[in-house]
Every structure is written in C-alpha cells, then in structure tokens.
Amino acid sequence: MTYYRMRDIATPPFAYVLNKEEVIRTCSACKMPFQDLEQELKVEICTTESISWDERILGKPMMADHWLIGDESFNKAMDEIAPDQFVVTPIAVVSWLTRTPLSMMTDPGSLLKERRHPSPPRYYYFKPRHQISLDNKLLKTFPPIQCAECRREIPEIPFDFQPIPDPEETRFKVAGLRDLYLEGFDYLFHENIVEAVERVFPEMMLERLVSEPLPI
C-alpha cells in the first residue's frame, strides 16, 4: 500500500492568496510554518481563458499557493470519493478576473483584465483531516533537529528525496504529512482512491510515493 502525492493542478485557471503573509504564522527561531491559519484566506481567481471560462472554473480543483480550494460542486464530488477526509473552511474570493485574448495580443505585458462573476459561488479551503508520519527509515537517515522555541522536530531531508509516508499508516484515504512542516501542506491520496480521483479530476497531477534505496 502507498500514497500518491498531489504535486500540482493543471492551469489555467490560477488562484492567488492575497494575504499569504498574514495567514501563515511561523516560528521565530526555526522559521517553520504552523498548519493552522491565522485568518481567512483572501483569494483572487483568474484565467487566460475567456471562452468557456465558467466550465474551466466551476466544480474544478485549484491550488491557491499551498492550499487546495474549490467550490461546493467540487466539495460534493470529493466527498463522494473520500467522505469526511477534509476539514472544509470557507474562504473569501476577492475577485474573479480573466484576461481577454484581445488584451493579450495588443499588450501582452499589461495587467488589463475583465471582471467576471459579480456574485461568485462560495469557495472553500480543503485541509486533510488526518496526518501521517514520514517513513522511519527516512527519519533515521536524516535525524530531526528539535527547535528550542516551538519544540517541534524538523527533519533535514534534502529536496531530491521523496517524502515517503510511514508504510504502516495506510488507514486514511487522504492525509497530510506530520513531520515536514513546509511539505505538510501536501495532499496525499491513498492508492485505493487514486483511480477515482484521476477520473473525476484529471487536472490533478499525482505522483506515486515509493520507497527507494537511500544512498550511502
């Protein structure tokens, strides 16, 4: 049994968190972020598509910086695949914008945009309800360092190593990582539901996480 990590979501559309600095609280000593948000996410959603713009947006998953967001249709579809696996929190969609093809051709460097959706549907942030630890072999190879201030243990794992979850922890359909606090915003999908996730949401880019021999 293994998990698949959602690396990204195909774009456009694009979503940007406008108050990113305010919503993330970090430890003053180790600079690692905390999972719980300090305030409501304020998001701008935009795309370069003006034809069938709604079809590319409604019911589709999006990444707003670290966070998975979606509307009520997305929420219902995901809940059918993985019931009660997310903590779903409303966010504020500050603006819905799209650049028209004409503005892109006449002034591709401009920020000219066309307003859409004066009454946008309600949008939400999706946080995995469950967290799982990293593979113990990985933690032994890269022993965590405890922060003297926040008391969290931070493994110093190089970026070229996959964040392999504990192979014994496979009871959750969806999970986040407990040990890597930057990577902890990741979304891990159990292999039993990956086929359904990819069928319903082909925009999601999923990477299989498998243990590999570590270099000596």
C-alpha positions, 0 to 999 in steps of 0.5 A, a space after each residue: 500500500 502507498 500514497 500518491 502525492 498531489 504535486 500540482 493542478 493543471 492551469 489555467 485557471 490560477 488562484 492567488 492568496 492575497 494575504 499569504 503573509 498574514 495567514 501563515 504564522 511561523 516560528 521565530 527561531 526555526 522559521 517553520 510554518 504552523 498548519 493552522 491559519 491565522 485568518 481567512 484566506 483572501 483569494 483572487 481567481 483568474 484565467 487566460 481563458 475567456 471562452 468557456 471560462 465558467 466550465 474551466 472554473 466551476 466544480 474544478 480543483 485549484 491550488 491557491 499557493 499551498 492550499 487546495 480550494 474549490 467550490 461546493 460542486 467540487 466539495 460534493 464530488 470529493 466527498 463522494 470519493 473520500 467522505 469526511 477526509 477534509 476539514 472544509 473552511 470557507 474562504 473569501 474570493 476577492 475577485 474573479 478576473 480573466 484576461 481577454 485574448 484581445 488584451 493579450 495580443 495588443 499588450 501582452 505585458 499589461 495587467 488589463 483584465 475583465 471582471 467576471 462573476 459579480 456574485 461568485 459561488 462560495 469557495 472553500 479551503 480543503 485541509 486533510 483531516 488526518 496526518 501521517 508520519 514520514 517513513 522511519 527509515 527516512 527519519 533515521 537517515 536524516 535525524 530531526 533537529 528539535 527547535 528550542 522555541 516551538 519544540 517541534 522536530 524538523 527533519 533535514 531531508 534534502 529536496 531530491 528525496 521523496 517524502 515517503 509516508 510511514 508504510 504502516 499508516 495506510 488507514 486514511 484515504 487522504 492525509 497530510 504529512 506530520 513531520 515536514 512542516 513546509 511539505 505538510 501542506 501536501 495532499 496525499 491520496 491513498 492508492 485505493 482512491 487514486 483511480 477515482 480521483 484521476 477520473 473525476 479530476 484529471 487536472 490533478 497531477 499525482 505522483 506515486 510515493 515509493 520507497 527507494 534505496 537511500 544512498 550511502 
